[in-house]
Amino acid sequence: MRPLYDTQGEVPYTLALRKRLLASNNAHSHGKRGVMKIGIMCHSSCGGSARVATELAVELSRRGHSVHLFSQSVPFGYRNSTHNVVLHTTALKYKNNHHPAYLYTSWTDNEIEAFKRRVLKVNATNELDILHFHYAVPFCFIAAEIKQCLRQAAPLLVGTLHGTDVIVYGNDPVNGPKLSQALHHMDLLTTVSADLARLSADTFKLLKPPEVVSNFVDPFKFRPHLNEQLNSTSWSRPRIAHVSNFRPVKNPKYMAQLFVDIRKQIDSELWLVGDGPEMKAVKTILKDSEFENDITYWKIQEEVAPILVQTDLLLLTSLYESFSLAALEAMACGVPVLAPKVGGIPEVVVDGKTGFLYPAGGHSQAVKYAVRLLSNLEIRKTMKNRAILHSHNFDINKVVSVYEGLYCNLTRKENDTKNNNR
């Protein structure tokens, strides 16, 4: 089928995909469900939880809901020029002194109190139906305090667990039990993968596992270049991308060592997108190798799609991933993924079809997969097409509709309970 171009004449789309997306947009634009007043709490760093929270807020607002976004400072990459999201920050002058890659969770008592008061003030004026936090620490504690303060007048509390809030803070001998107690006050818990749902239920001794609502991707933003002037044959050698916040859990030093061994077998480049605490060590490893000139450092980027579409493989080496938003966005851009078979990654990347999964610590297997994919253009083309199609299962329109449904079910049950008690 011949591709069609969007209104900007930049990126082609198949007619079937464009019709599907437009139909989905029209179905939800003015909301077949009732308008809700929703508060969303999130961090301001460049991690996945903040990305999901802010994009969820914008999409809910686009559908006609009244949305209030709470964060200490303006979230990294957040733009709201065309949507009616009300942003509330508590840091002075909208500034955040922390590096964007740093997840600041050790809030002071004064910071927690200021944040709680801001939410309470907004709720007093707007009477929120839903208060939804993304990432448990410290927002779960704030939500529990709000419920204790307002009692029956409190908004319904929804919490989404994203990963390290479970595997790190949930297993902390001091804070873990406190976090578990606070989570039991929530009206609904969700996680981004079935793997994290099981882990959360075990860690926090939950009566039932959280609902699984996956992360999502905007197919208008993350999409492949299909024009002949920009495809994987137009650059001289294969390009490997690594996109992360370079925190220890991403295992970026191992990623650097892995690339060195891949490079020994096939002429290729490594594009590093992001920054964080392990970047210095990564640079040292690559500088000490013979392939320093094959590395491109992109630093932290608010828009990674224009970079991803110019690469051939996304390389991940995480010790744990609850989902991997980076993998999903790469696949939506037509980039196959090479990743360890850990956590929720197998729920995102289809092994042998949209990429390759190697066993944790399987260094030689990872190198073998990378060389096989990068040296075979037919495999790359096949995986590219499958990756694009598979990413449509995580379309933002589908996933946000799931959140809408959960909100509506909660409010309906709450209203039924109130009516029965009259």
C-alpha positions as CSV (number, residue, x, y, z in Angstrom):
1,M,0.0,0.0,0.0
2,R,1.4,3.4,-0.9
3,P,2.0,5.6,2.2
4,L,0.2,8.8,2.8
5,Y,1.7,11.9,4.3
6,D,0.5,13.8,7.3
7,T,-0.5,17.4,7.1
8,Q,3.1,18.5,7.5
9,G,4.2,16.4,4.6
10,E,7.0,14.9,6.8
11,V,6.3,11.3,7.7
12,P,4.2,8.8,5.8
13,Y,1.5,6.6,7.2
14,T,-0.5,3.8,5.8
15,L,-4.1,4.7,5.2
16,A,-5.3,1.9,7.5
17,L,-3.3,3.1,10.4
18,R,-4.3,6.7,9.9
19,K,-8.0,5.9,9.7
20,R,-7.7,3.7,12.8
21,L,-6.0,6.5,14.8
22,L,-8.4,9.2,13.7
23,A,-11.4,7.0,14.4
24,S,-10.1,6.4,17.9
25,N,-9.4,10.1,18.4
26,N,-13.0,11.0,17.3
27,A,-14.5,8.3,19.6
28,H,-12.9,9.8,22.6
29,S,-12.5,13.5,21.8
30,H,-15.7,14.7,23.5
31,G,-16.0,11.8,26.0
32,K,-18.7,9.2,25.8
33,R,-18.1,9.0,29.6
34,G,-18.9,11.8,32.0
35,V,-16.4,14.6,32.6
36,M,-14.3,14.0,35.7
37,K,-12.1,16.2,37.8
38,I,-8.7,14.4,38.1
39,G,-5.6,15.2,40.0
40,I,-2.3,13.6,39.0
41,M,0.9,13.6,41.1
42,C,4.3,12.9,39.7
43,H,8.0,13.6,39.9
44,S,9.7,16.1,37.6
45,S,12.7,14.0,36.5
46,C,13.2,12.5,33.1
47,G,12.2,9.0,34.2
48,G,9.3,6.9,32.7
49,S,6.9,7.5,35.6
50,A,6.9,11.3,35.0
51,R,6.6,10.8,31.2
52,V,3.6,8.6,31.6
53,A,1.9,10.9,34.1
54,T,2.3,14.1,32.1
55,E,1.2,12.5,28.8
56,L,-1.8,10.9,30.6
57,A,-2.7,14.3,32.0
58,V,-2.6,16.0,28.6
59,E,-4.6,13.2,26.9
60,L,-7.3,13.2,29.6
61,S,-7.6,16.9,29.3
62,R,-7.8,16.6,25.5
63,R,-10.8,14.3,26.1
64,G,-12.6,17.0,28.1
65,H,-11.7,16.1,31.6
66,S,-10.6,18.8,34.1
67,V,-7.0,17.8,35.0
68,H,-4.7,19.2,37.7
69,L,-1.0,18.1,37.5
70,F,1.0,18.3,40.7
71,S,4.8,18.2,40.7
72,Q,7.6,19.9,42.7
73,S,8.7,21.7,39.6
74,V,7.9,21.7,35.9
75,P,8.3,18.0,34.7
76,F,11.1,17.4,32.3
77,G,10.0,17.8,28.7
78,Y,6.4,18.8,29.8
79,R,4.6,21.0,27.3
80,N,1.0,22.1,27.6
81,S,0.6,24.8,25.1
82,T,-2.6,23.5,23.5
83,H,-4.3,21.6,26.4
84,N,-6.1,22.7,29.5
85,V,-4.0,21.0,32.2
86,V,-3.5,23.1,35.3
87,L,0.0,22.7,36.5
88,H,0.7,23.2,40.3
89,T,4.3,23.3,41.5
90,T,5.7,23.7,45.0
91,A,9.4,24.5,44.3
92,L,10.3,28.2,44.3
93,K,10.2,29.9,40.9
94,Y,9.4,26.7,39.1
95,K,13.0,25.6,39.4
96,N,14.5,22.3,40.2
97,N,18.1,22.2,41.4
98,H,18.4,18.4,40.7
99,H,19.8,16.9,37.6
100,P,17.0,15.8,35.3
101,A,18.2,12.2,35.5
102,Y,18.1,12.2,39.3
103,L,15.0,10.8,40.9
104,Y,14.6,12.9,44.0
105,T,12.6,10.9,46.6
106,S,14.1,11.9,49.9
107,W,11.7,14.9,50.4
108,T,12.0,16.9,53.7
109,D,9.0,17.1,56.0
110,N,8.5,20.7,54.8
111,E,8.5,19.7,51.2
112,I,5.9,17.0,51.8
113,E,3.7,19.4,53.9
114,A,3.9,22.1,51.2
115,F,2.9,19.6,48.5
116,K,0.1,18.2,50.6
117,R,-1.3,21.6,51.3
118,R,-1.2,22.5,47.6
119,V,-3.3,19.4,46.8
120,L,-5.7,20.1,49.6
121,K,-6.1,23.7,48.5
122,V,-6.9,22.7,44.9
123,N,-9.3,20.0,46.1
124,A,-11.1,22.5,48.3
125,T,-11.9,24.6,45.3
126,N,-12.4,21.9,42.7
127,E,-13.6,18.8,44.6
128,L,-11.5,16.3,42.7
129,D,-13.1,13.0,41.8
130,I,-9.8,11.2,41.4
131,L,-6.3,11.7,42.8
132,H,-3.8,9.6,40.9
133,F,-0.1,9.2,41.8
134,H,2.6,7.9,39.6
135,Y,5.5,6.4,41.6
136,A,4.8,5.5,45.2
137,V,7.5,7.5,47.0
138,P,6.6,10.0,48.4
139,F,3.2,10.4,46.8
140,C,1.6,7.3,48.4
141,F,2.3,8.8,51.9
142,I,0.9,12.2,50.8
143,A,-2.3,10.5,49.4
144,A,-2.8,8.5,52.6
145,E,-2.5,11.7,54.7
146,I,-5.0,13.5,52.4
147,K,-7.4,10.6,52.9
148,Q,-6.9,10.7,56.7
149,C,-7.5,14.5,56.7
150,L,-10.6,14.6,54.5
151,R,-12.0,11.2,55.3
152,Q,-15.2,10.6,53.3
153,A,-14.7,13.9,51.4
154,A,-11.4,12.8,50.0
155,P,-11.1,12.1,46.3
156,L,-10.8,8.5,45.2
157,L,-7.1,7.5,45.4
158,V,-5.4,5.7,42.5
159,G,-1.8,4.7,42.6
160,T,0.5,3.4,39.8
161,L,3.6,1.6,40.8
162,H,6.4,1.9,38.3
163,G,9.4,-0.3,39.3
164,T,12.0,0.9,41.7
165,D,9.3,2.1,44.1
166,V,8.6,-1.6,44.6
167,I,12.0,-3.4,44.1
168,V,14.0,-0.8,46.0
169,Y,11.8,1.0,48.5
170,G,9.4,-1.9,49.0
171,N,12.3,-4.0,50.2
172,D,13.7,-1.4,52.5
173,P,13.6,-2.8,56.1
174,V,12.5,0.6,57.5
175,N,10.4,2.2,54.8
176,G,9.0,-0.9,53.2
177,P,6.4,-1.7,55.9
178,K,5.4,2.0,56.1
179,L,4.9,2.0,52.3
180,S,2.9,-1.2,52.5
181,Q,0.6,0.3,55.1
182,A,0.0,3.4,53.1
183,L,-0.7,1.5,49.9
184,H,-3.5,-0.4,51.7
185,H,-5.4,3.0,52.0
186,M,-5.6,3.4,48.2
187,D,-8.9,2.7,46.4
188,L,-7.1,1.2,43.4
189,L,-3.6,0.2,42.5
190,T,-2.2,-0.4,39.0
191,T,1.2,-1.5,37.7
192,V,2.7,-1.3,34.2
193,S,3.3,-5.0,33.7
194,A,2.1,-8.4,35.0
195,D,5.5,-9.1,36.3
196,L,5.5,-6.0,38.5
197,A,1.9,-6.8,39.6
198,R,3.0,-10.1,41.0
199,L,6.1,-8.6,42.6
200,S,4.1,-5.8,44.1
201,A,1.5,-8.2,45.6
202,D,4.3,-10.3,47.2
203,T,6.3,-7.3,48.4
204,F,3.5,-5.3,50.0
205,K,1.3,-8.3,51.0
206,L,-1.6,-7.0,49.0
207,L,-4.9,-8.8,49.1
208,K,-5.0,-8.9,45.3
209,P,-2.5,-8.0,42.6
210,P,-2.7,-4.5,41.2
211,E,-4.5,-4.0,37.9
212,V,-2.1,-4.1,34.9
213,V,-2.3,-1.0,32.8
214,S,0.7,-0.9,30.4
215,N,2.7,2.1,29.5
216,F,1.8,3.6,26.1
217,V,3.2,5.3,23.1
218,D,1.9,8.1,20.9
219,P,2.1,6.8,17.3
220,F,1.9,10.3,15.8
221,K,5.0,11.2,17.8
222,F,7.0,7.9,17.7
223,R,6.8,6.7,14.1
224,P,9.2,5.4,11.4
225,H,10.5,7.3,8.5
226,L,9.3,5.4,5.5
227,N,10.6,7.7,2.8
228,E,13.4,6.4,0.7
229,Q,15.8,9.2,1.7
230,L,15.9,8.1,5.4
231,N,16.2,4.4,6.0
232,S,18.7,1.9,7.4
233,T,20.6,1.7,4.1
234,S,21.2,5.4,3.8
235,W,24.0,5.5,6.4
236,S,27.4,3.8,5.9
237,R,27.3,1.4,8.9
238,P,24.8,0.1,11.5
239,R,23.9,2.4,14.4
240,I,23.2,1.1,17.9
241,A,21.3,3.3,20.3
242,H,21.1,3.3,24.1
243,V,18.5,5.5,25.7
244,S,18.4,5.8,29.5
245,N,18.9,7.9,32.5
246,F,22.2,6.1,33.2
247,R,21.2,5.1,36.7
248,P,22.8,1.9,38.1
249,V,19.7,-0.2,37.5
250,K,20.2,0.4,33.8
251,N,23.6,-1.3,34.0
252,P,25.2,1.2,31.6
253,K,28.8,0.1,32.3
254,Y,27.9,-3.4,31.1
255,M,26.2,-1.8,28.0
256,A,29.5,-0.1,27.1
257,Q,31.5,-3.4,27.5
258,L,28.9,-5.1,25.4
259,F,29.2,-2.6,22.6
260,V,33.0,-3.0,22.6
261,D,32.7,-6.7,21.9
262,I,30.0,-6.2,19.3
263,R,32.2,-3.6,17.6
264,K,35.0,-6.1,17.4
265,Q,32.9,-8.3,15.2
266,I,31.0,-5.7,13.1
267,D,31.7,-2.2,12.1
268,S,29.1,-0.1,13.8
269,E,28.4,3.1,15.8
270,L,27.0,3.6,19.3
271,W,24.7,6.6,20.0
272,L,24.2,7.3,23.7
273,V,21.0,9.3,24.4
274,G,20.7,10.6,28.0
275,D,22.8,11.3,31.0
276,G,23.1,10.3,34.6
277,P,25.3,9.1,37.5
278,E,27.0,6.3,35.5
279,M,27.8,8.3,32.4
280,K,31.4,9.2,33.6
281,A,32.2,5.5,34.1
282,V,30.7,4.7,30.7
283,K,32.9,7.3,29.0
284,T,36.0,5.9,30.7
285,I,35.3,2.4,29.5
286,L,34.7,3.6,25.9
287,K,37.7,5.9,26.0
288,D,40.0,3.1,27.1
289,S,38.7,0.9,24.2
290,E,39.9,1.3,20.6
291,F,36.5,2.5,19.4
292,E,36.2,5.9,21.1
293,N,35.7,7.5,17.7
294,D,32.6,5.3,17.1
295,I,30.6,6.9,19.9
296,T,28.2,9.8,19.6
297,Y,26.9,11.5,22.8
298,W,23.5,13.1,22.5
299,K,23.1,14.0,26.2
300,I,19.6,14.4,27.6
301,Q,17.0,15.0,24.9
302,E,13.4,16.1,25.3
303,E,12.5,14.5,21.9
304,V,14.2,11.2,21.2
305,A,12.1,10.1,18.3
306,P,14.1,12.0,15.7
307,I,17.3,10.3,16.9
308,L,15.8,6.8,17.2
309,V,14.5,6.7,13.6
310,Q,18.1,7.1,12.5
311,T,19.3,3.9,14.3
312,D,19.1,0.2,13.6
313,L,19.1,-1.4,17.1
314,L,18.2,-0.3,20.6
315,L,20.5,-1.9,23.1
316,L,19.3,-2.4,26.7
317,T,21.2,-4.0,29.6
318,S,19.0,-3.2,32.6
319,L,19.2,-5.3,35.8
320,Y,15.5,-4.9,36.0
321,E,12.8,-3.2,34.0
322,S,9.2,-3.2,35.0
323,F,8.2,-2.4,31.4
324,S,10.8,-0.4,29.4
325,L,9.2,2.6,27.8
326,A,12.4,3.1,25.8
327,A,11.9,-0.3,24.1
328,L,8.3,0.5,23.2
329,E,9.2,3.9,21.7
330,A,12.0,2.4,19.7
331,M,9.7,-0.3,18.3
332,A,7.2,2.4,17.3
333,C,10.0,4.0,15.4
334,G,10.7,0.8,13.6
335,V,13.9,0.0,15.7
336,P,14.3,-3.6,16.9
337,V,15.3,-4.1,20.5
338,L,18.1,-6.2,22.1
339,A,17.4,-6.6,25.8
340,P,17.9,-8.9,28.8
341,K,15.0,-11.2,29.6
342,V,14.2,-9.6,32.9
343,G,11.1,-8.2,34.6
344,G,8.4,-7.0,32.3
345,I,10.5,-6.7,29.1
346,P,9.2,-10.0,27.6
347,E,5.7,-8.4,27.9
348,V,6.9,-5.6,25.6
349,V,9.5,-7.1,23.3
350,V,8.5,-10.3,21.4
351,D,11.7,-12.4,21.3
352,G,12.7,-13.3,17.7
353,K,10.0,-11.1,16.2
354,T,10.4,-7.5,17.4
355,G,13.9,-8.0,18.7
356,F,16.0,-10.4,20.7
357,L,16.0,-11.2,24.4
358,Y,19.1,-12.6,25.9
359,P,19.4,-14.2,29.4
360,A,20.6,-11.9,32.2
361,G,24.4,-11.9,32.1
362,G,24.4,-13.7,28.7
363,H,27.2,-11.6,27.3
364,S,28.2,-13.9,24.4
365,Q,24.5,-14.5,23.4
366,A,23.8,-10.8,23.4
367,V,26.8,-10.2,21.1
368,K,25.7,-13.0,18.8
369,Y,22.2,-11.6,18.5
370,A,23.5,-8.1,17.8
371,V,25.9,-9.2,15.1
372,R,23.3,-11.4,13.5
373,L,20.7,-8.6,13.3
374,L,23.1,-5.8,12.2
375,S,24.8,-7.9,9.5
376,N,21.5,-9.1,7.9
377,L,19.4,-6.4,6.2
378,E,16.5,-8.8,5.6
379,I,16.2,-9.6,9.3
380,R,16.3,-5.9,10.2
381,K,13.6,-5.1,7.7
382,T,11.3,-8.0,8.9
383,M,11.8,-7.1,12.6
384,K,11.3,-3.4,11.9
385,N,7.9,-4.1,10.3
386,R,6.9,-6.4,13.2
387,A,8.0,-3.9,15.8
388,I,5.9,-1.2,14.3
389,L,2.8,-3.3,14.2
390,H,3.4,-4.7,17.7
391,S,3.7,-1.2,19.1
392,H,0.1,-0.4,18.0
393,N,-1.0,-2.7,20.9
394,F,0.2,0.1,23.3
395,D,-1.4,3.0,21.4
396,I,-2.0,5.9,23.8
397,N,-5.7,6.0,22.8
398,K,-6.2,2.4,23.9
399,V,-4.4,2.7,27.2
400,V,-5.8,6.0,28.3
401,S,-9.2,4.6,27.7
402,V,-8.4,1.8,30.1
403,Y,-7.5,4.4,32.8
404,E,-10.8,6.3,32.0
405,G,-12.7,3.0,32.5
406,L,-11.1,2.4,35.8
407,Y,-11.8,5.9,37.0
408,C,-15.4,5.6,35.9
409,N,-15.9,2.3,37.7
410,L,-14.5,3.7,40.9
411,T,-16.7,6.8,40.8
412,R,-19.8,4.7,39.9
413,K,-19.2,2.4,42.9
414,E,-18.6,5.3,45.2
415,N,-21.9,6.9,44.0
416,D,-23.8,3.7,44.5
417,T,-22.4,3.3,48.0
418,K,-23.5,6.9,48.9
419,N,-26.9,6.3,47.4
420,N,-27.4,3.1,49.4
421,N,-26.4,4.8,52.6
422,R,-29.0,7.5,52.3
